Amino acid sequence: MIITHSNLENILAKPLIDKFKERKINVKLLSFPQGEINKSKKTKDFLENQMLKMNFTKDTLIIALGGGIVIDMAGFVAATYMRGVLYIIIPTTLLAMVDASLGGKTAVNCRYGKNLIGAIYHPKAVFIDFEVLKSLNEDEMKNGYTEMLKHALILEKKSFTDLLVNREITPKQIIDSLKIKKRVIEKDENETSFRKILNFGHTISHAIEASLDYKISHGKALVFGILIESYLSYKMKLLSKAEFEKIFEFLKLKKLLNNAPKISKDKIIDFIKRDKKNVFGKNRFTLLKNIGKSIINVEIIENHIVKSIVFILGGNIC
């Protein structure tokens, strides 16, 4: 069973199906519309019901062909369909290559926030073809590049420098970014402690995405998440002013900073309060101590969060 986005059916899915049919392998295709709004329980129900109608059994192999949304959806279906079937991932965006394809996190969104319902369920294999990146527009490449920046900021200063001095994104940089994430997951597969460093920038970015009904891309929201949480790190006296400014200048130099959308700070705070990383009702963040070194489970009071959001987003906060 191939699960993909509607817009990838003719470009990528059908040629793959033809290859399977040449080898007399039984394969079917399911697709759903693009967009975070469709990463939902309703879409998951649709996919599972269609598979049941077509009599797919426990020996099914699901192929997730697409970006992060497809991978999250197909992985979650694989985790729960008949109590778990095998799946593999073929990522088609840079963001999916360096993020969703590794780590086993699968989830759907709901009215209360992003990725609040899901499971950790690892694929049997991941197949990455760098050639597909040639078809991506600049915004799609920036989405993935921002995630690569996050990996460098939390654990690998050398990678940050490499990203800073190189103009083009290279396969080696992508592999290096994957190696950073791999190191983290191998130490803490189920996110009981160390793996939480991967959440840097995501508490704020997920809240921004949910507040705007997912009308902003994950990558663009993550830019603001990285900047606000870096500023929080500075205000909490963890990160030096010089290093905060270095991160800010990096985002400007690489043209990752966009005009912030009009957004309600109350909505952002409401979604932060529901964040799955919180413990006993306390806001817990992963913050930076230095570029390349992070700290988990930092408790921050609401007033400090609000001040940091207002400082970075300025007049776009309402």
KOLSEDREN-130404 format. One record per residue (C-alpha): x, y, z; residue in one letter. Coordinates in nm, 2 decimals. Each point is the difference from the previous one (the first is absolute). Layout:
<rec px="X" py="Y" pz="Z" res="A"/>
...
This chain:
<rec px="0.00" py="0.00" pz="0.00" res="M"/>
<rec px="0.14" py="0.34" pz="-0.11" res="I"/>
<rec px="-0.12" py="0.30" pz="0.20" res="I"/>
<rec px="0.07" py="0.34" pz="-0.15" res="T"/>
<rec px="-0.13" py="0.35" pz="-0.07" res="H"/>
<rec px="-0.24" py="0.05" pz="-0.28" res="S"/>
<rec px="0.25" py="0.23" pz="-0.18" res="N"/>
<rec px="0.26" py="-0.27" pz="0.00" res="L"/>
<rec px="-0.22" py="-0.27" pz="-0.16" res="E"/>
<rec px="0.10" py="0.05" pz="-0.36" res="N"/>
<rec px="0.35" py="0.14" pz="0.06" res="I"/>
<rec px="0.14" py="-0.27" pz="0.23" res="L"/>
<rec px="-0.25" py="-0.26" pz="0.11" res="A"/>
<rec px="-0.12" py="-0.13" pz="-0.33" res="K"/>
<rec px="0.35" py="-0.06" pz="-0.15" res="P"/>
<rec px="0.08" py="-0.19" pz="0.32" res="L"/>
<rec px="-0.32" py="-0.20" pz="-0.03" res="I"/>
<rec px="0.10" py="-0.09" pz="-0.36" res="D"/>
<rec px="0.34" py="-0.13" pz="0.12" res="K"/>
<rec px="-0.18" py="-0.22" pz="0.26" res="F"/>
<rec px="-0.24" py="-0.14" pz="-0.26" res="K"/>
<rec px="0.29" py="-0.09" pz="-0.23" res="E"/>
<rec px="0.11" py="-0.22" pz="0.28" res="R"/>
<rec px="-0.35" py="-0.14" pz="0.05" res="K"/>
<rec px="-0.03" py="0.16" pz="0.35" res="I"/>
<rec px="-0.35" py="0.08" pz="0.11" res="N"/>
<rec px="-0.01" py="0.37" pz="0.09" res="V"/>
<rec px="-0.28" py="0.25" pz="0.06" res="K"/>
<rec px="0.01" py="0.38" pz="0.04" res="L"/>
<rec px="-0.17" py="0.23" pz="0.26" res="L"/>
<rec px="0.04" py="0.37" pz="0.00" res="S"/>
<rec px="-0.14" py="0.30" pz="0.19" res="F"/>
<rec px="0.03" py="0.38" pz="-0.05" res="P"/>
<rec px="0.30" py="0.20" pz="0.10" res="Q"/>
<rec px="0.02" py="0.22" pz="0.31" res="G"/>
<rec px="0.03" py="-0.03" pz="0.38" res="E"/>
<rec px="-0.38" py="0.04" pz="0.02" res="I"/>
<rec px="-0.03" py="-0.35" pz="-0.15" res="N"/>
<rec px="0.24" py="-0.16" pz="0.25" res="K"/>
<rec px="-0.31" py="-0.10" pz="0.20" res="S"/>
<rec px="-0.19" py="-0.28" pz="0.17" res="K"/>
<rec px="-0.25" py="0.03" pz="-0.29" res="K"/>
<rec px="0.27" py="-0.07" pz="-0.26" res="T"/>
<rec px="0.14" py="-0.29" pz="0.20" res="K"/>
<rec px="-0.35" py="-0.15" pz="0.02" res="D"/>
<rec px="-0.03" py="0.04" pz="-0.37" res="F"/>
<rec px="0.33" py="-0.18" pz="-0.08" res="L"/>
<rec px="-0.07" py="-0.29" pz="0.24" res="E"/>
<rec px="-0.36" py="-0.05" pz="-0.12" res="N"/>
<rec px="0.12" py="-0.01" pz="-0.36" res="Q"/>
<rec px="0.27" py="-0.26" pz="0.09" res="M"/>
<rec px="-0.26" py="-0.21" pz="0.18" res="L"/>
<rec px="-0.24" py="0.02" pz="-0.30" res="K"/>
<rec px="0.28" py="-0.12" pz="-0.22" res="M"/>
<rec px="0.07" py="-0.29" pz="0.24" res="N"/>
<rec px="0.36" py="0.09" pz="0.08" res="F"/>
<rec px="0.12" py="-0.23" pz="0.27" res="T"/>
<rec px="0.27" py="-0.03" pz="0.27" res="K"/>
<rec px="0.27" py="-0.07" pz="-0.26" res="D"/>
<rec px="-0.05" py="0.34" pz="-0.16" res="T"/>
<rec px="0.29" py="0.23" pz="-0.08" res="L"/>
<rec px="-0.08" py="0.37" pz="0.00" res="I"/>
<rec px="0.22" py="0.23" pz="-0.20" res="I"/>
<rec px="-0.01" py="0.37" pz="0.11" res="A"/>
<rec px="0.08" py="0.20" pz="-0.31" res="L"/>
<rec px="0.01" py="0.37" pz="0.07" res="G"/>
<rec px="0.09" py="0.27" pz="0.25" res="G"/>
<rec px="-0.04" py="0.02" pz="0.38" res="G"/>
<rec px="-0.37" py="0.00" pz="0.00" res="I"/>
<rec px="-0.02" py="-0.32" pz="-0.21" res="V"/>
<rec px="0.26" py="-0.17" pz="0.21" res="I"/>
<rec px="-0.17" py="0.09" pz="0.33" res="D"/>
<rec px="-0.34" py="-0.12" pz="-0.14" res="M"/>
<rec px="0.13" py="-0.32" pz="-0.16" res="A"/>
<rec px="0.21" py="-0.08" pz="0.30" res="G"/>
<rec px="-0.29" py="0.04" pz="0.24" res="F"/>
<rec px="-0.22" py="-0.22" pz="-0.22" res="V"/>
<rec px="0.28" py="-0.26" pz="-0.01" res="A"/>
<rec px="0.03" py="0.01" pz="0.38" res="A"/>
<rec px="-0.37" py="-0.07" pz="0.06" res="T"/>
<rec px="-0.12" py="-0.19" pz="-0.30" res="Y"/>
<rec px="-0.06" py="-0.36" pz="0.13" res="M"/>
<rec px="0.22" py="0.09" pz="0.29" res="R"/>
<rec px="0.29" py="0.09" pz="-0.21" res="G"/>
<rec px="0.13" py="-0.07" pz="-0.36" res="V"/>
<rec px="0.33" py="0.06" pz="-0.16" res="L"/>
<rec px="0.06" py="0.33" pz="-0.18" res="Y"/>
<rec px="0.28" py="0.17" pz="-0.19" res="I"/>
<rec px="0.06" py="0.37" pz="-0.07" res="I"/>
<rec px="0.10" py="0.17" pz="-0.32" res="I"/>
<rec px="0.03" py="0.37" pz="0.09" res="P"/>
<rec px="-0.06" py="0.25" pz="-0.28" res="T"/>
<rec px="0.09" py="0.33" pz="0.18" res="T"/>
<rec px="0.31" py="0.12" pz="0.17" res="L"/>
<rec px="-0.19" py="0.05" pz="0.33" res="L"/>
<rec px="-0.13" py="-0.36" pz="-0.02" res="A"/>
<rec px="0.35" py="-0.13" pz="-0.07" res="M"/>
<rec px="0.17" py="0.16" pz="0.30" res="V"/>
<rec px="-0.30" py="-0.02" pz="0.24" res="D"/>
<rec px="-0.30" py="-0.22" pz="-0.04" res="A"/>
<rec px="0.18" py="-0.29" pz="-0.17" res="S"/>
<rec px="0.21" py="-0.07" pz="0.31" res="L"/>
<rec px="-0.12" py="-0.06" pz="0.36" res="G"/>
<rec px="-0.33" py="-0.18" pz="-0.04" res="G"/>
<rec px="-0.22" py="0.28" pz="0.12" res="K"/>
<rec px="-0.35" py="-0.02" pz="-0.16" res="T"/>
<rec px="-0.30" py="0.21" pz="0.08" res="A"/>
<rec px="-0.31" py="0.19" pz="-0.10" res="V"/>
<rec px="-0.11" py="0.35" pz="0.10" res="N"/>
<rec px="-0.32" py="0.08" pz="0.19" res="C"/>
<rec px="-0.18" py="0.31" pz="0.10" res="R"/>
<rec px="0.21" py="0.03" pz="0.32" res="Y"/>
<rec px="0.34" py="0.01" pz="-0.17" res="G"/>
<rec px="0.25" py="-0.16" pz="-0.23" res="K"/>
<rec px="0.12" py="-0.37" pz="0.02" res="N"/>
<rec px="-0.19" py="-0.06" pz="0.32" res="L"/>
<rec px="-0.13" py="-0.34" pz="-0.11" res="I"/>
<rec px="0.25" py="-0.25" pz="-0.13" res="G"/>
<rec px="0.26" py="-0.27" pz="0.06" res="A"/>
<rec px="0.37" py="-0.08" pz="-0.03" res="I"/>
<rec px="0.02" py="-0.26" pz="-0.27" res="Y"/>
<rec px="0.31" py="-0.05" pz="-0.21" res="H"/>
<rec px="0.01" py="-0.07" pz="-0.37" res="P"/>
<rec px="0.17" py="-0.32" pz="-0.13" res="K"/>
<rec px="0.21" py="0.21" pz="-0.24" res="A"/>
<rec px="0.04" py="0.36" pz="-0.14" res="V"/>
<rec px="0.10" py="0.06" pz="-0.36" res="F"/>
<rec px="0.13" py="0.35" pz="-0.08" res="I"/>
<rec px="0.05" py="0.12" pz="-0.36" res="D"/>
<rec px="0.17" py="0.34" pz="-0.01" res="F"/>
<rec px="-0.12" py="0.05" pz="-0.36" res="E"/>
<rec px="-0.35" py="0.08" pz="0.12" res="V"/>
<rec px="0.13" py="0.31" pz="0.17" res="L"/>
<rec px="0.05" py="0.15" pz="-0.35" res="K"/>
<rec px="-0.38" py="0.03" pz="-0.04" res="S"/>
<rec px="-0.04" py="0.20" pz="0.33" res="L"/>
<rec px="-0.06" py="0.37" pz="0.01" res="N"/>
<rec px="0.20" py="0.24" pz="0.21" res="E"/>
<rec px="-0.25" py="0.00" pz="0.29" res="D"/>
<rec px="0.00" py="-0.38" pz="0.02" res="E"/>
<rec px="0.38" py="0.00" pz="0.02" res="M"/>
<rec px="0.00" py="0.27" pz="0.27" res="K"/>
<rec px="-0.25" py="-0.21" pz="0.20" res="N"/>
<rec px="0.25" py="-0.29" pz="0.01" res="G"/>
<rec px="0.30" py="0.23" pz="0.05" res="Y"/>
<rec px="-0.15" py="0.15" pz="0.31" res="T"/>
<rec px="-0.03" py="-0.35" pz="0.15" res="E"/>
<rec px="0.37" py="-0.06" pz="-0.09" res="M"/>
<rec px="0.09" py="0.32" pz="0.18" res="L"/>
<rec px="-0.19" py="-0.12" pz="0.31" res="K"/>
<rec px="0.20" py="-0.32" pz="0.00" res="H"/>
<rec px="0.33" py="0.19" pz="-0.01" res="A"/>
<rec px="-0.11" py="0.25" pz="0.27" res="L"/>
<rec px="-0.09" py="-0.28" pz="0.25" res="I"/>
<rec px="0.30" py="-0.22" pz="-0.03" res="L"/>
<rec px="0.26" py="0.08" pz="-0.27" res="E"/>
<rec px="0.17" py="0.34" pz="-0.02" res="K"/>
<rec px="0.22" py="-0.12" pz="-0.29" res="K"/>
<rec px="-0.32" py="-0.07" pz="-0.21" res="S"/>
<rec px="-0.12" py="0.35" pz="0.08" res="F"/>
<rec px="0.32" py="0.15" pz="-0.13" res="T"/>
<rec px="-0.02" py="-0.22" pz="-0.31" res="D"/>
<rec px="-0.35" py="0.12" pz="-0.07" res="L"/>
<rec px="0.11" py="0.36" pz="0.06" res="L"/>
<rec px="0.29" py="0.00" pz="-0.25" res="V"/>
<rec px="-0.16" py="-0.22" pz="-0.28" res="N"/>
<rec px="-0.24" py="0.16" pz="-0.24" res="R"/>
<rec px="-0.15" py="-0.32" pz="-0.14" res="E"/>
<rec px="-0.16" py="-0.29" pz="0.18" res="I"/>
<rec px="0.20" py="-0.32" pz="-0.07" res="T"/>
<rec px="-0.07" py="-0.37" pz="0.05" res="P"/>
<rec px="0.28" py="-0.01" pz="0.25" res="K"/>
<rec px="-0.17" py="0.27" pz="0.21" res="Q"/>
<rec px="-0.33" py="-0.19" pz="-0.01" res="I"/>
<rec px="0.17" py="-0.32" pz="0.11" res="I"/>
<rec px="0.19" py="0.18" pz="0.28" res="D"/>
<rec px="-0.34" py="0.14" pz="0.12" res="S"/>
<rec px="-0.15" py="-0.35" pz="0.00" res="L"/>
<rec px="0.30" py="-0.13" pz="0.19" res="K"/>
<rec px="-0.06" py="0.26" pz="0.27" res="I"/>
<rec px="-0.36" py="-0.11" pz="0.04" res="K"/>
<rec px="0.10" py="-0.37" pz="-0.01" res="K"/>
<rec px="0.25" py="0.05" pz="0.28" res="R"/>
<rec px="-0.28" py="0.15" pz="0.21" res="V"/>
<rec px="-0.25" py="-0.27" pz="-0.07" res="I"/>
<rec px="0.24" py="-0.29" pz="0.06" res="E"/>
<rec px="0.06" py="0.14" pz="0.35" res="K"/>
<rec px="-0.37" py="0.05" pz="0.09" res="D"/>
<rec px="-0.24" py="-0.16" pz="-0.24" res="E"/>
<rec px="-0.32" py="0.07" pz="0.19" res="N"/>
<rec px="0.07" py="0.36" pz="0.10" res="E"/>
<rec px="0.03" py="-0.05" pz="0.38" res="T"/>
<rec px="0.29" py="0.24" pz="0.03" res="S"/>
<rec px="0.28" py="0.08" pz="-0.25" res="F"/>
<rec px="-0.22" py="-0.02" pz="-0.32" res="R"/>
<rec px="-0.19" py="0.31" pz="0.13" res="K"/>
<rec px="0.28" py="0.22" pz="-0.13" res="I"/>
<rec px="-0.16" py="-0.06" pz="-0.35" res="L"/>
<rec px="-0.29" py="0.21" pz="0.13" res="N"/>
<rec px="0.19" py="0.32" pz="-0.01" res="F"/>
<rec px="-0.20" py="0.27" pz="-0.19" res="G"/>
<rec px="-0.30" py="-0.23" pz="-0.02" res="H"/>
<rec px="-0.20" py="0.10" pz="0.30" res="T"/>
<rec px="-0.04" py="0.35" pz="-0.14" res="I"/>
<rec px="-0.02" py="-0.11" pz="-0.37" res="S"/>
<rec px="-0.27" py="-0.26" pz="0.06" res="H"/>
<rec px="-0.21" py="0.26" pz="0.20" res="A"/>
<rec px="0.04" py="0.25" pz="-0.29" res="I"/>
<rec px="-0.11" py="-0.26" pz="-0.25" res="E"/>
<rec px="-0.30" py="-0.10" pz="0.20" res="A"/>
<rec px="-0.09" py="0.37" pz="0.07" res="S"/>
<rec px="-0.01" py="0.07" pz="-0.37" res="L"/>
<rec px="-0.20" py="-0.31" pz="-0.09" res="D"/>
<rec px="0.31" py="-0.14" pz="-0.17" res="Y"/>
<rec px="0.00" py="0.27" pz="-0.27" res="K"/>
<rec px="0.37" py="0.05" pz="0.06" res="I"/>
<rec px="0.25" py="-0.26" pz="-0.10" res="S"/>
<rec px="0.19" py="-0.20" pz="0.27" res="H"/>
<rec px="0.33" py="0.14" pz="-0.12" res="G"/>
<rec px="-0.11" py="0.37" pz="0.02" res="K"/>
<rec px="-0.15" py="-0.06" pz="0.34" res="A"/>
<rec px="0.32" py="-0.17" pz="0.12" res="L"/>
<rec px="0.21" py="0.30" pz="-0.10" res="V"/>
<rec px="-0.20" py="0.21" pz="0.25" res="F"/>
<rec px="0.01" py="-0.29" pz="0.25" res="G"/>
<rec px="0.38" py="-0.01" pz="-0.02" res="I"/>
<rec px="0.03" py="0.37" pz="0.04" res="L"/>
<rec px="-0.24" py="0.04" pz="0.29" res="I"/>
<rec px="0.14" py="-0.30" pz="0.19" res="E"/>
<rec px="0.35" py="0.12" pz="-0.07" res="S"/>
<rec px="-0.10" py="0.34" pz="0.15" res="Y"/>
<rec px="-0.16" py="-0.19" pz="0.30" res="L"/>
<rec px="0.34" py="-0.18" pz="0.04" res="S"/>
<rec px="0.17" py="0.34" pz="0.01" res="Y"/>
<rec px="-0.25" py="0.16" pz="0.24" res="K"/>
<rec px="0.03" py="-0.31" pz="0.23" res="M"/>
<rec px="0.38" py="0.07" pz="0.01" res="K"/>
<rec px="0.08" py="-0.33" pz="-0.18" res="L"/>
<rec px="0.11" py="0.13" pz="-0.34" res="L"/>
<rec px="0.23" py="0.30" pz="-0.04" res="S"/>
<rec px="-0.12" py="0.31" pz="-0.17" res="K"/>
<rec px="0.27" py="-0.04" pz="-0.26" res="A"/>
<rec px="-0.11" py="-0.35" pz="-0.09" res="E"/>
<rec px="-0.37" py="0.11" pz="-0.01" res="F"/>
<rec px="0.10" py="0.27" pz="-0.24" res="E"/>
<rec px="0.20" py="-0.25" pz="-0.21" res="K"/>
<rec px="-0.32" py="-0.21" pz="-0.04" res="I"/>
<rec px="-0.20" py="0.30" pz="-0.09" res="F"/>
<rec px="0.25" py="0.11" pz="-0.26" res="E"/>
<rec px="0.02" py="-0.35" pz="-0.15" res="F"/>
<rec px="-0.38" py="0.00" pz="-0.05" res="L"/>
<rec px="0.02" py="0.34" pz="-0.17" res="K"/>
<rec px="0.30" py="-0.10" pz="-0.21" res="L"/>
<rec px="-0.16" py="-0.31" pz="-0.13" res="K"/>
<rec px="-0.33" py="0.19" pz="-0.07" res="K"/>
<rec px="-0.20" py="-0.23" pz="0.23" res="L"/>
<rec px="-0.17" py="0.28" pz="0.19" res="L"/>
<rec px="-0.33" py="0.11" pz="-0.15" res="N"/>
<rec px="-0.25" py="0.26" pz="0.12" res="N"/>
<rec px="-0.18" py="-0.15" pz="0.30" res="A"/>
<rec px="-0.38" py="-0.05" pz="-0.06" res="P"/>
<rec px="-0.26" py="0.17" pz="0.22" res="K"/>
<rec px="-0.04" py="-0.24" pz="0.29" res="I"/>
<rec px="-0.17" py="-0.01" pz="0.34" res="S"/>
<rec px="0.24" py="-0.04" pz="0.29" res="K"/>
<rec px="-0.29" py="-0.14" pz="0.21" res="D"/>
<rec px="-0.05" py="-0.28" pz="-0.26" res="K"/>
<rec px="0.37" py="-0.08" pz="0.00" res="I"/>
<rec px="0.01" py="-0.02" pz="0.38" res="I"/>
<rec px="-0.32" py="-0.22" pz="0.00" res="D"/>
<rec px="0.17" py="-0.25" pz="-0.24" res="F"/>
<rec px="0.33" py="0.01" pz="0.20" res="I"/>
<rec px="-0.19" py="-0.09" pz="0.31" res="K"/>
<rec px="-0.13" py="-0.32" pz="-0.18" res="R"/>
<rec px="0.35" py="-0.09" pz="-0.13" res="D"/>
<rec px="0.08" py="-0.37" pz="0.06" res="K"/>
<rec px="0.34" py="0.09" pz="0.14" res="K"/>
<rec px="-0.15" py="0.17" pz="0.31" res="N"/>
<rec px="0.01" py="-0.17" pz="0.33" res="V"/>
<rec px="-0.25" py="0.05" pz="0.28" res="F"/>
<rec px="-0.13" py="0.31" pz="-0.17" res="G"/>
<rec px="0.34" py="0.16" pz="-0.02" res="K"/>
<rec px="0.14" py="0.14" pz="-0.32" res="N"/>
<rec px="0.31" py="-0.20" pz="-0.09" res="R"/>
<rec px="0.24" py="0.11" pz="-0.28" res="F"/>
<rec px="0.32" py="-0.12" pz="-0.16" res="T"/>
<rec px="0.23" py="0.30" pz="-0.01" res="L"/>
<rec px="0.36" py="0.08" pz="-0.12" res="L"/>
<rec px="0.30" py="0.04" pz="0.23" res="K"/>
<rec px="0.23" py="0.06" pz="-0.30" res="N"/>
<rec px="-0.02" py="-0.05" pz="-0.37" res="I"/>
<rec px="0.04" py="-0.38" pz="-0.02" res="G"/>
<rec px="-0.10" py="-0.06" pz="0.36" res="K"/>
<rec px="-0.36" py="-0.02" pz="0.14" res="S"/>
<rec px="-0.18" py="-0.07" pz="0.33" res="I"/>
<rec px="-0.33" py="-0.17" pz="0.05" res="I"/>
<rec px="-0.30" py="0.04" pz="0.24" res="N"/>
<rec px="0.05" py="0.37" pz="0.07" res="V"/>
<rec px="-0.30" py="0.13" pz="0.19" res="E"/>
<rec px="-0.11" py="0.35" pz="-0.11" res="I"/>
<rec px="-0.27" py="0.21" pz="0.14" res="I"/>
<rec px="-0.27" py="0.13" pz="-0.23" res="E"/>
<rec px="0.10" py="0.36" pz="0.03" res="N"/>
<rec px="0.35" py="-0.06" pz="-0.13" res="H"/>
<rec px="-0.15" py="-0.19" pz="-0.30" res="I"/>
<rec px="-0.24" py="0.28" pz="-0.08" res="V"/>
<rec px="0.28" py="0.26" pz="0.02" res="K"/>
<rec px="0.22" py="-0.20" pz="-0.24" res="S"/>
<rec px="-0.28" py="-0.05" pz="-0.25" res="I"/>
<rec px="-0.09" py="0.37" pz="0.00" res="V"/>
<rec px="0.37" py="0.10" pz="-0.02" res="F"/>
<rec px="0.06" py="-0.21" pz="-0.31" res="I"/>
<rec px="-0.34" py="0.03" pz="-0.18" res="L"/>
<rec px="-0.05" py="0.36" pz="0.10" res="G"/>
<rec px="-0.29" py="0.18" pz="-0.16" res="G"/>
<rec px="-0.14" py="-0.32" pz="-0.16" res="N"/>
<rec px="-0.12" py="-0.12" pz="0.34" res="I"/>
<rec px="-0.36" py="0.08" pz="0.09" res="C"/>
